[in-house]
Amino acid sequence: MSLGKCMGDWLADTAEGAQFVSMKMQEARKAPKTVMREFQAMARGLVEEVDAQVDAIRKKSLSDSRAARAEPRRAEGGQASPPSSNTGGKVPQVNPKKAGRKAS
């Protein structure tokens, strides 16, 4: 998306929001309690929607983590590979020549 299109979309959304708030402020002068009830209902609806989205994300994350634990990844040779980390999942290789030496 180009910068100009992004700015245009943002301005259009902002203008719609500004018009909505302006309209509600004019209505609030005539019936403040009614407008407050409408805003409270909108806020409750937003909270419910956010809670539903968070629950859906939690369920998906939980099911993904369970699936990942149920099926460990396999490296070459059929061995389970280590979990990825900041090292990229690399396992240090033991040099057989140095493994028999004692530390001095």
N, CA, C and O atoms as CSV, one atom per row, in Angstrom:
chain,resi,resn,atom,element,x,y,z
A,1,MET,N,N,0.856,-1.164,0.000
A,1,MET,CA,C,0.000,0.000,0.000
A,1,MET,C,C,0.906,1.231,0.000
A,1,MET,O,O,1.882,1.297,0.747
A,2,SER,N,N,0.580,2.171,-0.818
A,2,SER,CA,C,1.390,3.385,-0.905
A,2,SER,C,C,1.129,4.283,0.306
A,2,SER,O,O,0.102,4.174,0.976
A,3,LEU,N,N,2.077,5.160,0.561
A,3,LEU,CA,C,1.957,6.085,1.680
A,3,LEU,C,C,0.764,7.020,1.482
A,3,LEU,O,O,0.037,7.312,2.431
A,4,GLY,N,N,0.567,7.488,0.251
A,4,GLY,CA,C,-0.550,8.383,-0.031
A,4,GLY,C,C,-1.892,7.725,0.220
A,4,GLY,O,O,-2.798,8.342,0.780
A,5,LYS,N,N,-2.021,6.451,-0.202
A,5,LYS,CA,C,-3.280,5.735,0.013
A,5,LYS,C,C,-3.500,5.500,1.504
A,5,LYS,O,O,-4.618,5.633,2.002
A,6,CYS,N,N,-2.435,5.155,2.206
A,6,CYS,CA,C,-2.540,4.940,3.653
A,6,CYS,C,C,-2.996,6.219,4.356
A,6,CYS,O,O,-3.876,6.177,5.216
A,7,MET,N,N,-2.401,7.345,3.994
A,7,MET,CA,C,-2.785,8.621,4.601
A,7,MET,C,C,-4.224,8.976,4.255
A,7,MET,O,O,-4.970,9.473,5.099
A,8,GLY,N,N,-4.611,8.718,3.009
A,8,GLY,CA,C,-5.986,9.005,2.603
A,8,GLY,C,C,-6.986,8.177,3.384
A,8,GLY,O,O,-8.019,8.690,3.815
A,9,ASP,N,N,-6.684,6.879,3.571
A,9,ASP,CA,C,-7.572,6.018,4.358
A,9,ASP,C,C,-7.656,6.502,5.800
A,9,ASP,O,O,-8.738,6.552,6.385
A,10,TRP,N,N,-6.498,6.861,6.371
A,10,TRP,CA,C,-6.480,7.335,7.742
A,10,TRP,C,C,-7.306,8.616,7.886
A,10,TRP,O,O,-8.077,8.758,8.835
A,11,LEU,N,N,-7.142,9.543,6.943
A,11,LEU,CA,C,-7.905,10.791,7.003
A,11,LEU,C,C,-9.396,10.539,6.852
A,11,LEU,O,O,-10.208,11.180,7.519
A,12,ALA,N,N,-9.762,9.600,5.970
A,12,ALA,CA,C,-11.178,9.279,5.792
A,12,ALA,C,C,-11.753,8.700,7.083
A,12,ALA,O,O,-12.850,9.074,7.501
A,13,ASP,N,N,-11.011,7.787,7.716
A,13,ASP,CA,C,-11.475,7.203,8.973
A,13,ASP,C,C,-11.553,8.264,10.066
A,13,ASP,O,O,-12.503,8.280,10.849
A,14,THR,N,N,-10.574,9.136,10.121
A,14,THR,CA,C,-10.553,10.192,11.132
A,14,THR,C,C,-11.702,11.161,10.915
A,14,THR,O,O,-12.338,11.599,11.873
A,15,ALA,N,N,-11.967,11.497,9.667
A,15,ALA,CA,C,-13.062,12.423,9.371
A,15,ALA,C,C,-14.401,11.820,9.784
A,15,ALA,O,O,-15.258,12.510,10.335
A,16,GLU,N,N,-14.576,10.507,9.509
A,16,GLU,CA,C,-15.817,9.847,9.912
A,16,GLU,C,C,-15.969,9.869,11.429
A,16,GLU,O,O,-17.056,10.124,11.945
A,17,GLY,N,N,-14.882,9.602,12.134
A,17,GLY,CA,C,-14.918,9.623,13.598
A,17,GLY,C,C,-15.224,11.009,14.134
A,17,GLY,O,O,-16.000,11.161,15.077
A,18,ALA,N,N,-14.614,12.019,13.531
A,18,ALA,CA,C,-14.846,13.402,13.967
A,18,ALA,C,C,-16.301,13.806,13.718
A,18,ALA,O,O,-16.915,14.476,14.548
A,19,GLN,N,N,-16.846,13.397,12.574
A,19,GLN,CA,C,-18.244,13.709,12.280
A,19,GLN,C,C,-19.168,13.021,13.290
A,19,GLN,O,O,-20.142,13.612,13.756
A,20,PHE,N,N,-18.851,11.766,13.623
A,20,PHE,CA,C,-19.669,11.014,14.578
A,20,PHE,C,C,-19.654,11.690,15.949
A,20,PHE,O,O,-20.703,11.876,16.566
A,21,VAL,N,N,-18.454,12.056,16.424
A,21,VAL,CA,C,-18.340,12.705,17.733
A,21,VAL,C,C,-19.058,14.048,17.724
A,21,VAL,O,O,-19.729,14.398,18.694
A,22,SER,N,N,-18.924,14.800,16.641
A,22,SER,CA,C,-19.601,16.090,16.535
A,22,SER,C,C,-21.115,15.919,16.598
A,22,SER,O,O,-21.808,16.675,17.278
A,23,MET,N,N,-21.619,14.918,15.882
A,23,MET,CA,C,-23.060,14.644,15.876
A,23,MET,C,C,-23.528,14.267,17.291
A,23,MET,O,O,-24.571,14.733,17.750
A,24,LYS,N,N,-22.742,13.412,17.979
A,24,LYS,CA,C,-23.122,12.990,19.328
A,24,LYS,C,C,-23.076,14.157,20.313
A,24,LYS,O,O,-23.903,14.237,21.222
A,25,MET,N,N,-22.122,15.049,20.137
A,25,MET,CA,C,-22.047,16.218,21.023
A,25,MET,C,C,-23.271,17.108,20.841
A,25,MET,O,O,-23.794,17.641,21.819
A,26,GLN,N,N,-23.730,17.274,19.617
A,26,GLN,CA,C,-24.936,18.062,19.374
A,26,GLN,C,C,-26.153,17.386,19.998
A,26,GLN,O,O,-27.012,18.046,20.582
A,27,GLU,N,N,-26.216,16.033,19.863
A,27,GLU,CA,C,-27.325,15.303,20.483
A,27,GLU,C,C,-27.249,15.398,22.005
A,27,GLU,O,O,-28.277,15.463,22.679
A,28,ALA,N,N,-26.024,15.405,22.546
A,28,ALA,CA,C,-25.853,15.449,24.006
A,28,ALA,C,C,-26.358,16.753,24.586
A,28,ALA,O,O,-26.781,16.787,25.741
A,29,ARG,N,N,-26.326,17.823,23.816
A,29,ARG,CA,C,-26.863,19.096,24.316
A,29,ARG,C,C,-28.368,19.001,24.545
A,29,ARG,O,O,-28.915,19.630,25.451
A,30,LYS,N,N,-29.037,18.187,23.691
A,30,LYS,CA,C,-30.485,18.045,23.804
A,30,LYS,C,C,-30.880,16.961,24.801
A,30,LYS,O,O,-31.824,17.133,25.572
A,31,ALA,N,N,-30.143,15.828,24.782
A,31,ALA,CA,C,-30.496,14.697,25.648
A,31,ALA,C,C,-29.217,14.027,26.154
A,31,ALA,O,O,-28.809,12.989,25.633
A,32,PRO,N,N,-28.589,14.621,27.165
A,32,PRO,CA,C,-27.304,14.083,27.626
A,32,PRO,C,C,-27.376,12.653,28.178
A,32,PRO,O,O,-26.455,11.866,27.964
A,33,LYS,N,N,-28.439,12.317,28.874
A,33,LYS,CA,C,-28.547,10.975,29.451
A,33,LYS,C,C,-28.651,9.912,28.364
A,33,LYS,O,O,-28.071,8.833,28.486
A,34,THR,N,N,-29.379,10.213,27.318
A,34,THR,CA,C,-29.538,9.258,26.222
A,34,THR,C,C,-28.196,8.988,25.537
A,34,THR,O,O,-27.859,7.840,25.245
A,35,VAL,N,N,-27.449,10.037,25.290
A,35,VAL,CA,C,-26.147,9.880,24.629
A,35,VAL,C,C,-25.180,9.117,25.536
A,35,VAL,O,O,-24.410,8.286,25.054
A,36,MET,N,N,-25.210,9.386,26.828
A,36,MET,CA,C,-24.335,8.658,27.752
A,36,MET,C,C,-24.672,7.173,27.773
A,36,MET,O,O,-23.774,6.333,27.821
A,37,ARG,N,N,-25.960,6.844,27.736
A,37,ARG,CA,C,-26.358,5.433,27.689
A,37,ARG,C,C,-25.872,4.775,26.405
A,37,ARG,O,O,-25.433,3.625,26.421
A,38,GLU,N,N,-25.950,5.501,25.297
A,38,GLU,CA,C,-25.463,4.953,24.024
A,38,GLU,C,C,-23.958,4.693,24.084
A,38,GLU,O,O,-23.492,3.648,23.630
A,39,PHE,N,N,-23.193,5.642,24.643
A,39,PHE,CA,C,-21.743,5.462,24.753
A,39,PHE,C,C,-21.404,4.301,25.692
A,39,PHE,O,O,-20.477,3.535,25.425
A,40,GLN,N,N,-22.150,4.172,26.786
A,40,GLN,CA,C,-21.902,3.057,27.699
A,40,GLN,C,C,-22.198,1.720,27.032
A,40,GLN,O,O,-21.465,0.750,27.226
A,41,ALA,N,N,-23.265,1.667,26.252
A,41,ALA,CA,C,-23.605,0.437,25.538
A,41,ALA,C,C,-22.531,0.098,24.498
A,41,ALA,O,O,-22.175,-1.067,24.323
A,42,MET,N,N,-22.022,1.120,23.815
A,42,MET,CA,C,-20.952,0.884,22.835
A,42,MET,C,C,-19.696,0.374,23.537
A,42,MET,O,O,-19.026,-0.529,23.035
A,43,ALA,N,N,-19.380,0.944,24.682
A,43,ALA,CA,C,-18.189,0.524,25.432
A,43,ALA,C,C,-18.329,-0.923,25.901
A,43,ALA,O,O,-17.379,-1.701,25.817
A,44,ARG,N,N,-19.513,-1.282,26.393
A,44,ARG,CA,C,-19.738,-2.672,26.810
A,44,ARG,C,C,-19.601,-3.620,25.629
A,44,ARG,O,O,-19.022,-4.699,25.755
A,45,GLY,N,N,-20.127,-3.222,24.497
A,45,GLY,CA,C,-20.004,-4.052,23.301
A,45,GLY,C,C,-18.548,-4.235,22.878
A,45,GLY,O,O,-18.143,-5.327,22.479
A,46,LEU,N,N,-17.770,-3.165,22.968
A,46,LEU,CA,C,-16.346,-3.263,22.628
A,46,LEU,C,C,-15.615,-4.181,23.595
A,46,LEU,O,O,-14.774,-4.978,23.178
A,47,VAL,N,N,-15.926,-4.076,24.877
A,47,VAL,CA,C,-15.284,-4.938,25.873
A,47,VAL,C,C,-15.617,-6.401,25.590
A,47,VAL,O,O,-14.736,-7.259,25.644
A,48,GLU,N,N,-16.874,-6.686,25.290
A,48,GLU,CA,C,-17.276,-8.062,24.988
A,48,GLU,C,C,-16.570,-8.582,23.738
A,48,GLU,O,O,-16.145,-9.736,23.697
A,49,GLU,N,N,-16.445,-7.740,22.734
A,49,GLU,CA,C,-15.774,-8.149,21.493
A,49,GLU,C,C,-14.290,-8.409,21.738
A,49,GLU,O,O,-13.738,-9.386,21.232
A,50,VAL,N,N,-13.650,-7.546,22.504
A,50,VAL,CA,C,-12.226,-7.740,22.821
A,50,VAL,C,C,-12.048,-9.027,23.623
A,50,VAL,O,O,-11.127,-9.799,23.354
A,51,ASP,N,N,-12.920,-9.267,24.608
A,51,ASP,CA,C,-12.830,-10.494,25.400
A,51,ASP,C,C,-12.990,-11.732,24.513
A,51,ASP,O,O,-12.272,-12.717,24.687
A,52,ALA,N,N,-13.917,-11.685,23.577
A,52,ALA,CA,C,-14.126,-12.819,22.674
A,52,ALA,C,C,-12.893,-13.056,21.806
A,52,ALA,O,O,-12.499,-14.202,21.586
A,53,GLN,N,N,-12.287,-11.984,21.315
A,53,GLN,CA,C,-11.089,-12.127,20.488
A,53,GLN,C,C,-9.917,-12.680,21.297
A,53,GLN,O,O,-9.179,-13.539,20.815
A,54,VAL,N,N,-9.746,-12.193,22.521
A,54,VAL,CA,C,-8.662,-12.687,23.382
A,54,VAL,C,C,-8.870,-14.163,23.693
A,54,VAL,O,O,-7.911,-14.936,23.667
A,55,ASP,N,N,-10.100,-14.569,23.986
A,55,ASP,CA,C,-10.391,-15.980,24.246
A,55,ASP,C,C,-10.078,-16.840,23.025
A,55,ASP,O,O,-9.515,-17.926,23.159
A,56,ALA,N,N,-10.438,-16.364,21.844
A,56,ALA,CA,C,-10.150,-17.120,20.619
A,56,ALA,C,C,-8.647,-17.268,20.411
A,56,ALA,O,O,-8.175,-18.335,20.017
A,57,ILE,N,N,-7.901,-16.210,20.672
A,57,ILE,CA,C,-6.441,-16.268,20.523
A,57,ILE,C,C,-5.853,-17.239,21.542
A,57,ILE,O,O,-4.968,-18.026,21.206
A,58,ARG,N,N,-6.339,-17.191,22.785
A,58,ARG,CA,C,-5.846,-18.119,23.817
A,58,ARG,C,C,-6.116,-19.561,23.433
A,58,ARG,O,O,-5.237,-20.412,23.568
A,59,LYS,N,N,-7.332,-19.852,22.951
A,59,LYS,CA,C,-7.681,-21.220,22.569
A,59,LYS,C,C,-6.801,-21.705,21.425
A,59,LYS,O,O,-6.336,-22.844,21.440
A,60,LYS,N,N,-6.572,-20.850,20.437
A,60,LYS,CA,C,-5.729,-21.233,19.304
A,60,LYS,C,C,-4.302,-21.463,19.763
A,60,LYS,O,O,-3.660,-22.427,19.346
A,61,SER,N,N,-3.803,-20.586,20.616
A,61,SER,CA,C,-2.434,-20.725,21.120
A,61,SER,C,C,-2.290,-22.005,21.935
A,61,SER,O,O,-1.291,-22.714,21.809
A,62,LEU,N,N,-3.276,-22.302,22.766
A,62,LEU,CA,C,-3.234,-23.501,23.581
A,62,LEU,C,C,-3.275,-24.753,22.719
A,62,LEU,O,O,-2.522,-25.696,22.962
A,63,SER,N,N,-4.143,-24.773,21.719
A,63,SER,CA,C,-4.230,-25.949,20.856
A,63,SER,C,C,-2.965,-26.105,20.016
A,63,SER,O,O,-2.531,-27.228,19.756
A,64,ASP,N,N,-2.366,-24.988,19.587
A,64,ASP,CA,C,-1.113,-25.062,18.829
A,64,ASP,C,C,0.019,-25.602,19.690
A,64,ASP,O,O,0.818,-26.415,19.225
A,65,SER,N,N,0.093,-25.157,20.946
A,65,SER,CA,C,1.171,-25.618,21.823
A,65,SER,C,C,0.987,-27.088,22.180
A,65,SER,O,O,1.971,-27.819,22.299
A,66,ARG,N,N,-0.249,-27.532,22.352
A,66,ARG,CA,C,-0.498,-28.952,22.625
A,66,ARG,C,C,-0.121,-29.802,21.421
A,66,ARG,O,O,0.459,-30.877,21.575
A,67,ALA,N,N,-0.444,-29.330,20.235
A,67,ALA,CA,C,-0.102,-30.079,19.021
A,67,ALA,C,C,1.414,-30.144,18.856
A,67,ALA,O,O,1.945,-31.167,18.423
A,68,ALA,N,N,2.109,-29.070,19.193
A,68,ALA,CA,C,3.561,-29.053,19.063
A,68,ALA,C,C,4.198,-30.022,20.055
A,68,ALA,O,O,5.189,-30.674,19.727
A,69,ARG,N,N,3.642,-30.124,21.267
A,69,ARG,CA,C,4.192,-31.051,22.252
A,69,ARG,C,C,3.869,-32.490,21.898
A,69,ARG,O,O,4.655,-33.389,22.199
A,70,ALA,N,N,2.732,-32.728,21.266
A,70,ALA,CA,C,2.320,-34.086,20.924
A,70,ALA,C,C,3.188,-34.674,19.820
A,70,ALA,O,O,3.432,-35.880,19.802
A,71,GLU,N,N,3.654,-33.842,18.907
A,71,GLU,CA,C,4.463,-34.311,17.789
A,71,GLU,C,C,5.808,-33.603,17.791
A,71,GLU,O,O,5.944,-32.546,17.174
A,72,PRO,N,N,6.819,-34.169,18.480
A,72,PRO,CA,C,8.124,-33.514,18.464
A,72,PRO,C,C,8.734,-33.569,17.072
A,72,PRO,O,O,8.576,-34.542,16.334
A,73,ARG,N,N,9.427,-32.504,16.743
A,73,ARG,CA,C,10.077,-32.466,15.434
A,73,ARG,C,C,11.197,-33.485,15.409
A,73,ARG,O,O,11.834,-33.743,16.430
A,74,ARG,N,N,11.437,-34.061,14.249
A,74,ARG,CA,C,12.472,-35.075,14.096
A,74,ARG,C,C,13.614,-34.533,13.264
A,74,ARG,O,O,13.406,-33.943,12.203
A,75,ALA,N,N,14.813,-34.739,13.757
A,75,ALA,CA,C,16.004,-34.346,13.008
A,75,ALA,C,C,16.433,-35.517,12.139
A,75,ALA,O,O,15.769,-36.553,12.110
A,76,GLU,N,N,17.532,-35.354,11.440
A,76,GLU,CA,C,18.054,-36.433,10.618
A,76,GLU,C,C,18.379,-37.612,11.508
A,76,GLU,O,O,18.870,-37.430,12.622
A,77,GLY,N,N,18.115,-38.808,11.039
A,77,GLY,CA,C,18.397,-40.000,11.820
A,77,GLY,C,C,17.248,-40.387,12.727
A,77,GLY,O,O,17.371,-41.362,13.468
A,78,GLY,N,N,16.143,-39.674,12.703
A,78,GLY,CA,C,14.964,-40.030,13.481
A,78,GLY,C,C,14.994,-39.555,14.912
A,78,GLY,O,O,14.080,-39.878,15.672
A,79,GLN,N,N,16.009,-38.796,15.321
A,79,GLN,CA,C,16.072,-38.298,16.685
A,79,GLN,C,C,15.272,-37.005,16.800
A,79,GLN,O,O,15.189,-36.217,15.857
A,80,ALA,N,N,14.692,-36.810,17.966
A,80,ALA,CA,C,13.931,-35.574,18.187
A,80,ALA,C,C,14.903,-34.398,18.200
A,80,ALA,O,O,15.966,-34.468,18.817
A,81,SER,N,N,14.533,-33.324,17.519
A,81,SER,CA,C,15.405,-32.157,17.470
A,81,SER,C,C,15.168,-31.287,18.698
A,81,SER,O,O,14.088,-31.335,19.287
A,82,PRO,N,N,16.149,-30.501,19.088
A,82,PRO,CA,C,15.971,-29.642,20.258
A,82,PRO,C,C,15.014,-28.509,19.946
A,82,PRO,O,O,14.813,-28.176,18.778
A,83,PRO,N,N,14.419,-27.909,20.969
A,83,PRO,CA,C,13.541,-26.760,20.719
A,83,PRO,C,C,14.355,-25.595,20.177
A,83,PRO,O,O,15.521,-25.421,20.530
A,84,SER,N,N,13.732,-24.806,19.322
A,84,SER,CA,C,14.445,-23.660,18.776
A,84,SER,C,C,14.671,-22.637,19.881
A,84,SER,O,O,13.860,-22.510,20.798
A,85,SER,N,N,15.760,-21.920,19.788
A,85,SER,CA,C,16.093,-20.910,20.771
A,85,SER,C,C,16.855,-19.808,20.075
A,85,SER,O,O,16.849,-19.720,18.847
A,86,ASN,N,N,17.506,-18.975,20.848
A,86,ASN,CA,C,18.242,-17.890,20.228
A,86,ASN,C,C,19.456,-18.393,19.447
A,86,ASN,O,O,20.077,-17.627,18.710
A,87,THR,N,N,19.801,-19.684,19.602
A,87,THR,CA,C,20.902,-20.256,18.833
A,87,THR,C,C,20.391,-20.881,17.547
A,87,THR,O,O,21.172,-21.431,16.770
A,88,GLY,N,N,19.105,-20.803,17.320
A,88,GLY,CA,C,18.535,-21.363,16.097
A,88,GLY,C,C,18.349,-22.863,16.165
A,88,GLY,O,O,18.194,-23.512,15.131
A,89,GLY,N,N,18.360,-23.432,17.368
A,89,GLY,CA,C,18.135,-24.864,17.506
A,89,GLY,C,C,19.381,-25.680,17.230
A,89,GLY,O,O,19.281,-26.895,17.055
A,90,LYS,N,N,20.546,-25.066,17.184
A,90,LYS,CA,C,21.779,-25.787,16.907
A,90,LYS,C,C,22.231,-26.522,18.166
A,90,LYS,O,O,22.112,-26.013,19.280
A,91,VAL,N,N,22.746,-27.720,17.965
A,91,VAL,CA,C,23.258,-28.524,19.053
A,91,VAL,C,C,24.768,-28.586,18.914
A,91,VAL,O,O,25.270,-28.898,17.834
A,92,PRO,N,N,25.510,-28.296,19.988
A,92,PRO,CA,C,26.966,-28.364,19.864
A,92,PRO,C,C,27.407,-29.785,19.549
A,92,PRO,O,O,26.925,-30.744,20.151
A,93,GLN,N,N,28.314,-29.910,18.614
A,93,GLN,CA,C,28.840,-31.212,18.224
A,93,GLN,C,C,30.024,-31.557,19.117
A,93,GLN,O,O,30.877,-30.711,19.385
A,94,VAL,N,N,30.069,-32.797,19.574
A,94,VAL,CA,C,31.172,-33.258,20.410
A,94,VAL,C,C,32.257,-33.790,19.487
A,94,VAL,O,O,32.007,-34.647,18.640
A,95,ASN,N,N,33.457,-33.272,19.663
A,95,ASN,CA,C,34.590,-33.739,18.871
A,95,ASN,C,C,35.130,-35.000,19.542
A,95,ASN,O,O,35.610,-34.926,20.673
A,96,PRO,N,N,35.065,-36.182,18.860
A,96,PRO,CA,C,35.485,-37.424,19.510
A,96,PRO,C,C,36.953,-37.420,19.918
A,96,PRO,O,O,37.307,-38.110,20.874
A,97,LYS,N,N,37.824,-36.675,19.239
A,97,LYS,CA,C,39.231,-36.642,19.580
A,97,LYS,C,C,39.451,-35.902,20.902
A,97,LYS,O,O,40.291,-36.296,21.711
A,98,LYS,N,N,38.682,-34.821,21.113
A,98,LYS,CA,C,38.842,-34.032,22.330
A,98,LYS,C,C,38.013,-34.594,23.485
A,98,LYS,O,O,38.264,-34.243,24.638
A,99,ALA,N,N,37.046,-35.446,23.211
A,99,ALA,CA,C,36.171,-35.976,24.255
A,99,ALA,C,C,36.927,-36.866,25.219
A,99,ALA,O,O,36.573,-36.923,26.397
A,100,GLY,N,N,37.969,-37.571,24.758
A,100,GLY,CA,C,38.715,-38.479,25.618
A,100,GLY,C,C,39.742,-37.776,26.463
A,100,GLY,O,O,40.210,-38.374,27.431
A,101,ARG,N,N,40.125,-36.567,26.177
A,101,ARG,CA,C,41.141,-35.821,26.931
A,101,ARG,C,C,40.599,-35.339,28.255
A,101,ARG,O,O,39.402,-35.084,28.394
A,102,LYS,N,N,41.466,-35.217,29.210
A,102,LYS,CA,C,41.094,-34.653,30.493
A,102,LYS,C,C,41.462,-33.185,30.520
A,102,LYS,O,O,42.462,-32.777,29.929
A,103,ALA,N,N,40.661,-32.397,31.200
A,103,ALA,CA,C,40.967,-30.974,31.316
A,103,ALA,C,C,42.156,-30.791,32.229
A,103,ALA,O,O,42.250,-31.452,33.263
A,104,SER,N,N,43.066,-29.905,31.868
A,104,SER,CA,C,44.226,-29.677,32.703
A,104,SER,C,C,44.196,-28.301,33.310
A,104,SER,O,O,45.108,-27.934,34.052
